[in-house]
C-alpha cells in the first residue's frame, strides 16, 4: 500500500455509513498494518486512519464485534489514546469524600505499559519489589513474561488492559512509576461518586454498558470501547473489561474488584469484591494506578 492508496481509501470510507464504514476501515487498517515500513509510518493519512478508528470504537448502530475488531487494529497501528504515567493525560482528578484529590488512571494499565516495564529491564530491578514479593520472585516462579509467551495474541494487544498479572507484579509496576494501587474504599468512591451510584453510569445495569459475560465479547477489548462504563469525571472500564487488584490485603489474601469480560453483571457492582492469593493470575485480571 502506498500513501496515495491510503488517502484514496480513507476518502472513499467517508461516503459510507455504520457497519459498511467499519468493514472498510477494518480492511484498510489490516492492509496498512503490513505496510507501515513502506513510507506510511509518518504520513498524515496514517494519523487520520488512527483518528477514524478511534471514532469508530463508538460508532452508533455498529455491531459490537466490528467495534472490537476496530479496537484491536487500532492497537496494532498505535492508539493515540494510550499514554504513559508521565503524561498528564493519563490521569483523571477525582475528589474523595474527605476532600482530598486523587489522581486516577483513566484506564486500567495497558499491555503497552507493562510490556515496556518488562522490556526496559524495570521488572528485574529488585528495588521496586517488597520483601514478600522478592521472596516469591527469587523462587524462580513463572513470571508474567513466561506466560505471555504462550497465551493467545488477542490477550496482548497494546491498547487492551494487561491481564495475567499477579499482585506482586502489579505492586512493583506501580512503585516503579511513582504510583500505587487504589484501596477498596478509594475505588468504591471513584466508581460511586457523591451520588452513590451502583455502577459508574448510574442505574440500572442495562445492556451494552460494560464488557461483561452478557455481552459475549469473550475477551478483553480496547480500553474505553464501552463508552458508558465511565464516571462523570472520565474514569473508564470500572465495571467491566478486566477485574482489578486493589492495595488491601486480608491475611494472606488480596482484594480484587471482579467485574470483567468473563464475569456476570453482578460482579460489576461497585461494592463487589473477592479475595485471592497474591500469586493468583487470570486472563480477566489486571490493575489500575492512582497517585496522591
N, C-alpha and C positions, 0 to 999 in steps of 0.2 A: 504494500500500500504506500502511495506517495502522499506528501502533504496536500497536493491538489485533489487527490481522490478522497481524502478525509474531509476536506472542506466541502466538496460536492455532496458527499454522503450526508453530512450534517445539515446542509441546506435543504436536501430532499426530505429529511426527517421532520423538519419544521412544518411541513404541509400535512402531516399525519395526525391521527388522534389516538389517545388512550393506548390500548394494548398494541395497536399497529405500530405506534411510535416506539413503544418499549421493545417490541420484537425487532424492529430495525436498529434500535440503539444497541441491543444485545449483539446483533450480528456485526455491526460496525465496530463495537468495542472489542469483540472477540478477535477480529482481524487486526485491529490497532495494537492489541497486546503483543502480538507476534512481530510487530514492525517498529517497536519503539527505538530500536537501534538503527533504523533506516531513515534518519532525518526527521522523525516525528517527535522525539523526546522533548524538544524545546520549542515546538511550534505553538502559536496562539490557539490554533484549532484543537490541539490536544487538550489544552486548558478548557476550551469551550466544551469539548466532549465530556471532560470531568464534571463541569458545571451542569451539563444537561443530565448526566447520570445522577448527580446529587439531587436535582429537582425531581427526577423520575422515581426516586425512592418513595415519594409521597403522591404519585400520580393518581388523581381521582378516577375511580372506576376501573383501575387496572387490576389484573389478577395478582394475588399475593405472591404466587410462585414466580411471576415475572419480576416483581419488585425485589424478591430475594436474590434472584439471579443478577439483576442490575447491581445490587449491593456488592455481590461477590466480584463482579467485573470492576467496579469502582475501586475496590480494594487492590486489585491487581494493577490498576493504572495509577494508583496513588490518590487516596481520598483526601481532598483538601480540608476536610472537617477534622482530621486526626492531628492533634497537637501533642507536644511533649509537656511534662510538668513545668518546664522552664518558661512556657508561653502563658501569657495572661489569659488567652482564650480557653485554656484547658480548664479553668476554674470558674465556678459559679458561687458568688457570695450568698450565704443563707444565714439569716438571723435566727438564733435559737431562742427558746423561751427565756433564758437567762439574760438576753440582750446581747450576748456575745455573737460576733460574726464569724462563721466558719467558712473557709474555702472548701468547696466540694467538687470533686471531679465530675465534669459534665456527663461523662460516660464511664462505664466500667473500664478498667485498664485494658488496653487493646493488645492484640497479638503483636503488632508492630513494636509497641513499647517494650514488651517483655522479651521479644527476640533481640532487640538492641541491648537490653540489660544482660542477656546471656552472651551475645556476640562480642560485646566490648570488654568482656572479662570481669564485669562487676559482680556477676553471680559467684565468682570464685574468690572475691575479696572478703575474707573472714571478719573484717571489722563491722560489716553490716549485719552479722548474724548474732543472735543471742546465744548464751551458753547452752541452753536446751537444744536450740536448732543446730548448733555446731556439733553437739553430741550425735544428733541424727545424721548430719551431713558426713561426719567422719566415719560413720559405719559403712559408708560406701553404698548406701541405698540408691535405688534408681532415681535419678533426677528428672526434672521436667524435660530436659533436652533428650534424655534417653527415650522417654515415652513419645515425645514429639516426633521422633524419627520414624515411628511406626504407626501413627494414627492417620486417619483419612485426611486428605488435603482440605476438605471443607471445614475442618476444625481449626485450621491455621491461617485463615485469610486475615490479612493485615488489619483490616478495619472492623473485625469482629472482636468481641471480648475474648481475652485469653482464658482458656479453660484447662483443667487438669492440674491446677496449682494447689500445692498444699499450704497450710497456714504458715509454716516456717518460711517458705519461699515468698509468700505474699508480704510477710513482715520484713523480710530482708530487702525486697524491692522498695517498699515504702520508705525504709530508713535511708536507702541509697539516694533517693530523690527528695530528702528532707520533708517527708510526709509521714502519714500513719494511716491505719485502718480506722474507720468510724466505730464508735461504741454502739451497742444496741440501742441505747437511748438517743444518741445523736441521729442514727439512721431513722429511727421512728419519727423524730421531729422533722427531719428532712422530707420524708415521704408524706407525712400527715399535715404539716403546717399548722398554723394557728386555728384553722377550721376543723382540725381533727379528721381529715379525710381518710376513709378506709383504703383508698387507692390514690396514687398520685394525681389522677384526673378528677377524683371525687367518687361518685356512686351513681349507678350500680357498676358491677364489673363489666358487663356488656360484652359485645363481640368486636373483635378487631382492634382492641386497645393495647394488647400486650402479647408478646411471643410466649404463650403457654401451650401446653399439650393440646388444648382445644383447637388451636389454630392449625394444627397438623403441618407445621413447617418441618418438624423432625430434625432440627439442627439449630445451632446459634446462627444469628443473622447479623448483618451490618449494624453497628450501633446507631441508635436513633431512627431506625427504619419504622418502628411503630411510634408514630409521632404523638399519639395520645398518651403514651406512657411517659409522662413528663409533668413535673411540678410547675406551678406558675413562675418560679424563678428560672426554670430551664434545666433542671437535673433530670436526666433521661434514663430509661431502662431500669427503673427501680422495682417494677412489679414482675417483669419477665425477662426473657433472653437468657441470662445466667444468674444463678444464685451467687451470693457474695459472702465471703469470710468477713467476720467482724473482729474487733480487737479483743473482746471479752473472752475470758476462759472461765470455765466452771469445773473445778477439779482438774482432771487430766484431759478435758474436752474443751473445744472452742465453739463459739456460737456462729451460726450461719443464718442469713435470710435466704430461704429456699426457693423463692419464685424464679422459675426458669422455663426453658423451652420444653423440658420433659416432665414438668410438674403441672398438676391441675390448678385451676384458678384459686382454690383455697390456699395454696402455698404463696400466692401473690399478695395476700392481705398484709397491710403494713405491719401488723403485730405478729405475723408468722415468724417462727424461728425454729431451728433444730440444732442439735449438738453432734459433733463428730470429733474424732481424734485429730490432732494437728497434722498427722501424716496422711489423712484422707485425701483422695483425689477423685474427681468425677468429671465427665465430659460436659456437665452443665454447671460447673462451679468455677467462679472467678473471684474478682475483688475490685474494690473501688478505693480511691485515695481521698483523704481530707488533709487540710492544713489549718493550724490555729491562726 
